[in-house]
Amino acid sequence: MEQRAHPSSVLVTWAVILGLLVLILFKGAFAFLVIGDRGQPGWDYRPVPDTPGESPYAIYEPLPHPQHVTGAKGH
């Protein structure tokens, strides 16, 4: 039967493994609780059109022909 040369190294190895396991679990729980998706928010901004000329909050009048081309019907 073989005798171990450093019996305390087994304890240190298990302490490092358990420490890393606790660190991984802590980081996972922290990310889940802080960054996790908690569903739909309780507020609603209602849909606002993306096109600036169609938005009720637009500061410019809509173009008569909204195509972005130059020419007879462009701007």
C-alpha positions, 0 to 999 in steps of 0.5 A: 500500500502506498502512503501519500506524501502530502495529505494536506494537499488533498484538503487544499484541492477540495477547498479550491474546487468548492470555492470555485463552485461557490463562485460560479453559483454566486455569479449565476444567481447574481446574474439571474436576479439582477439581469434576468428577464422578469416579463413585460413591464407594467407601463405602456408607451403605446406604439408611436410610428417610426417614420418622422413624418407620420409621428404626431410628435414630428417637427417637420411637415410630411413630404408630398411624395415620401420617396427619397429621390430627386426629380419631379415628385421628389424633393 
